[in-house]
Structures are given as structure tokens and as C-alpha cells.
Amino acid sequence: MDQKAGDKAQGRDLQAAGCDKLFQEQVSSVGVASRELLALALEFIREGDALIVTKLDRLARLVAHLMTILDALKAKGASLRSLNLGIDTSSSAGKHDADHAGWCGEV
């Protein structure tokens, strides 16, 4: 599947999950600091919102980056949902699952 088709499929999946606003960027998930649209999404998100991703590795590849993002979401009273893993950090079990998935993804 080419990049554009993959982006369209991810957009459809996110809209089907109830996303009202999409932030799609075509940069590596390794460099969190250089992800301008991620920064905008984290600025935009409000208390009670969820940042929804199709795959956790599309958001962060390193545990340190994932933890930075989770901390930013927590500070705003928001959560993270990963569609492919069924993770939702609005619950304690989901927070644990996100930590575990991050560690597994980095290895």
C-alpha cells in the first residue's frame, strides 16, 4: 500500500472512531520534537478529550517519547486511544497497557 492510500485508510478509521478533528503528518514518529502537527494536536486537546491513533507506533517509537506524550495528555485531563491495540488510557488498565505496548514496541 502506498503512503497516500495508507493515510486515507487511517483517516477513515479515525473518522469511524468518532474523531472530529484530524492531525495527519508524514514525518517519522521517532523525533517528537520535530512533529509540528503533534504539538498542535496536544495544544488543541481539551479536558475529557481523547487523542486517538490507529497504531501506537504511528505516535511514538520510543518509550521516552510515549511517556512525554502521555504526560502532556494527563496534564490536560485527556487520554490516549490506540485503535489497533484497543488501549484507552482513560482507565488504569489502559494506562498499564500503554506502558507495556510502548516497551514492547521499543525492543
Secondary structure by P-SEA (a helix, b strand, c coil): ccaaaaaaaaaaaaaaacccbbbbbccccccccccaaaaaaaaaccccccccccccccccccaaaaaaaaaaaaaaccbbbbcccccccccaaaaaaaaaaaaaaac
